Amino acid sequence: MEIWREHLTEDSWSFSRELSKDELLSFTNKNTNLARVNWSGGAALVQVSTVPAAEGFARMVIRASFRGYGQNADQFAQPR
């Protein structure tokens, strides 16, 4: 089940999509520091915005990030 959320203004468009654990792990790079996390899922976040530039042109800025959710597999680690 895909869950999309979006927000639109005159000069920007933001949207996010919920990701399953498998999708999160397949779309992101493996980080050895995070190997001790039992991932449960996450979200992909994208923001597209326009910024006025010289001579009537506009610049488009696209930002994308992933957010992951999970529990530390180390039972002695401090919870965040």
Secondary structure as the mmCIF struct_conf table of DSSP 4:
data_model
#
loop_
_struct_conf.conf_type_id
_struct_conf.id
_struct_conf.beg_label_comp_id
_struct_conf.beg_label_asym_id
_struct_conf.beg_label_seq_id
_struct_conf.end_label_comp_id
_struct_conf.end_label_asym_id
_struct_conf.end_label_seq_id
STRN STRN1 TRP A 4 LEU A 8
BEND BEND1 GLU A 10 ASP A 11
STRN STRN2 SER A 12 SER A 20
HELX_RH_AL_P HELX_RH_AL_P1 LYS A 21 PHE A 27
BEND BEND2 THR A 28 THR A 28
HELX_RH_3T_P HELX_RH_3T_P1 THR A 32 LEU A 34
TURN_TY1_P TURN_TY1_P1 ALA A 35 ARG A 36
STRN STRN3 VAL A 37 PRO A 52
HELX_RH_3T_P HELX_RH_3T_P2 ALA A 54 GLY A 56
STRN STRN4 ALA A 58 ASN A 72
BEND BEND3 ALA A 73 ALA A 73
TURN_TY1_P TURN_TY1_P2 GLN A 75 PHE A 76
BEND BEND4 ALA A 77 ALA A 77
HELX_LH_PP_P HELX_LH_PP_P1 GLN A 78 PRO A 79
#
